[in-house]
Amino acid sequence: MIYNTQIDKIIELALEEDIGSGDITTLSTIPEDTAAFGRFIAKEDTVICGIEIAMKVFLTVEPTVKFKANFKDGDRVSKGDIIAEVSGNARGMLTAERTALNIMQRLSGVATRTAECVGMVKGTKAKIADTRKTTPGMRALEKYAVRIGGGTNHRYNLADGVLIKDNHIAAAGSITNAVKNARNMIPHTLKIEVEVENFEQLNEAIAAGADIIMLDNMTNEDMKKCVEITAGRALLEASGNMDRRNLREVADTGVDIISIGALTHTVKAADISLKFKLNS
């Protein structure tokens, strides 16, 4: 799970954004002591994610609310399944509703898409990884959803590892210079990854001692050749429009990692509804 402080900050900002100076519709139409009951219902098959976070949204707005989860993050739910139930003060529940749904729908969409990609490469050694192409402010949650879907996380932020790309190489003068400069500065616990576009750059990255080499927008045939050239001396990551590729064919080239920005930047939110009724 994610650190509670990270969740608290995300929820605080999301609620501030949605509520503003107050939920005028709820405050003006619902008596203060009204009690209600609601159900989160799956409107399509999905890998559910964000249940505990949705619960925390409700409890942040109204601490007396009761929340019962019928599934846990990572479970596959079918259309019509009741994912969770919430009961208590109607005002608080209605105010928290949209933020809780937005988060659960978004994270379930990420987890579902990731699980689909993981399934495509099952039986190969390739791992499905995300990128930093995340929704601003939501990175911790979206990367959590990728893990729930069976994927792995690339670096979390710019301090997490060295990733030398084309502009770094141009500014440093060469791959060799860039790797050498990085190695002289960073602690031994950090890895160095280099992005390459051809066999010449691949060989230079290997000779320079790169730990990971990103194969940028290469054909499957070229990636297979890169695997042969590298011969296990570095991890190989396939990258570049991977959401438009046959992932099984990419995995069959022998690469170790397939990174897909679309896991988070263009994912479809899962269709989940929250239906309320008055407590009898």
Secondary structure, DSSP 4 states (H G I P E B T S, - for coil): ---HHHHHHHHHHHHHHHHTT--HHHHHHS-TT-EEEEEEEESS-EE---HHHHHHHHHHH-TT-EEEESS-TT-EE-TT-EEEEEEEEHHHHHHHHHHHHHHHHHHHHHHHHHHHHHHHTTTSS-EEE--S---TT-HHHHHHHHHHTT-B---SSTTS-EEE-HHHHHHHSSHHHHHHHHHHHS-TTS-EEEEESSHHHHHHHHHHT-SEEEEES--HHHHHHHHHHHTTSSEEEEESSGGGS-HHHHHTTT-SEEE-THHHHSPPPP-EEEEEEE--
